[in-house]
Amino acid sequence: MIDWVLFVVLALVTLGGALKVVSAEDLVHVVLWLAVTLLGTAGFYAMLDAGFLAAIQVLLYTGGVITLMLFAVLLVRREGGHIPAGGVAEPARAGVVALATAALSGFAIVRGGLLEGEAYRLEPKALGQVLLGPLALPFEALSVLLLAAMVGAIVLARRKDA
C-alpha cells in the first residue's frame, strides 16, 4: 500500500513539474521546475531498486545540467538580455505530441514485457561495460553535446563589445 502512495506522490510531483515546465513564463522558473521533474524521475528509479541510476540522475542531470542551464540563463539576463520562455502557444499540437508520446511509451512497455514482471536490475559494473563497450560512441557524443551546450552558454553570455 505504501508503494502505491509513494508512486502517486512521485507521479504528481513529476507530472506537475513537467506541466509547469511547459507553462511557465519565466525561463528561470522553467529550469527550476525541470529540476523538480528530474528529481521525481530519480525517485522512480529509487522505487525500482535502481539506486545507482537514481544517484546518477540526481548528480548528472539535476545537479550538473540544471546548474549549467541556470548559469547560462542568469548570465544572459545580467548582460541585459531577456529570454521569455514562451509557454505553450498551440495546445492542440502539444496535445497531439503528448498523446503520441504516451502511445509510443505504452507500446514499448507492453512490447518489452515490463507488465509481465520482468524487472531490469542493472548493476553498476554491467552498466559500465555497456556504456564503455557497444555504447561508447553515443556516450562520447553526449559528452560532446554537453560541451557544445557549455560553449554556447559562454558565447551567449559574453559581452557584445568585447
N, C-alpha and C positions, 0 to 999 in steps of 0.2 A: 504493500500500500504506500509506503513512504517513497518507493521508487517512482510511482506514478505522480505523486505530489511534487517531487523534485523535478520530474520530467516536465510537468505542466508549468512550473515556475520558470524553469530554464527556457522552455518554448516561448512563454510570454515575454521574457526578458529579451530573448534573441529576436523574435518577430517584432516586438515593439521597437527595439533599437534599429532594426532594418527599415521599419516604416519611417522612423524619424530621419534616417539617412537620406531617404529619397524625398522627404517632405520639408526638411529644414531649409530655412532661407539663408543662414549664415554658414560659410564654409568651415569655420572653426567648430561650430556645433555639429556639422556633418561628420567631421573627423572624430569628435568625441563620441558621438553615437555609434560610429563604426567600431570604436574601441569596445563599447558595451556589447555590440553584436559579436565581436570576436571573442570576448570573454565568455559569452554564452555558449559559443561553439566549443571553447575549451572545456566548459562544464559538461557538455555532451560527451566529449572524449573521455573525461574522467568517469562519467557514468558507465561507459563501455569498458572500463578497466584498461584503458589505454593511457596510463599516466604519463608515459614518455611523450606521446603525441600532444597531450594536454599541456605539458610543460613547454614543448616546442611552440605550440600555438600562442601561449602567453609570452614567452621570451621573444620569439621572432616577429610575430605579427602584432600582437598588442603592444609589446614593448618597443621593438625596433621600427617597424613600418609606420605605426601611428606617431611615434616621436619624430621620424623623418618628415611625415606629412605636416604635422603641426609646425615644425621648424620652418618648412618652406612657406606655409600659409602666413605665419606670423612675420617672416622676413619680407614677404611681398607687401603685406599691409604696412609694415614700418616704412617702407620706401614710398608710401603714398598710393600704392595700387589697391584697388578694391576688387575682390573676386566674389561676385554673388554666386550662390550655389545653384540657383535656378529653380529647383523643385521639379515636380512632375508637370510638364507642360501639356501632355496629352494622355489623360488617364486611360483612354480606350487602348492605345498602343501599349501602355505599360501593363494593362490587364492581360492582353494577348500574350505578351512576353512572359508574364508571371505564370499564366496557365500552361504555356508551352514548356517552361522550365519545370513546373510541377509534374507535368505528364512524363517528361523525359526522366526525371528523378524517380518517379514511381515505376516506370518501366525498368529502369536499371536495378531498383531494389527487388522487384519481382523476378526479373531475369537472373539476377546474381544469386538468388537463393537466400537472401538475408531473412526472409519471412519463415524459412524452414528451420531456423535455429542455427544456421551456420554463422559462427562468430569469427571475426578476424582478430587474432591475437598476435600482433607483430612485435617481437622483441626488438630492443634497440640494436642488437648485433645483426639481426636479419634485415632491419631497416637500413643500416649502414651498408650492408652487402648489396642491397637492391639499388640504393642511391649511388653507390660508387662502382657498381657493375653495369648492368644494362641501362640504367637511367642516369649515367654520369653526364652525358651530353645535355639533356634537359635541365639537370641540376645546375650545371655551369651556365647554361643560357639564362636561368633565373637569376644567378648572381650578376651576370652582365646587365640584365634588365634593372635590377636594383641599383647598380652603379650608374646606369643611364638616368634613373629617376633622381639620384642624388646630384648628378651633374646638372640636370635640368633645373632642379631646385636652386642650385647655386647660380646658374645663369639668369633665372628669373629674379633672384634676389639682389644681384649686383646692381650698382648704380648705373644709370644710363650715360652719364658724362665721364665715367672713369675709363 
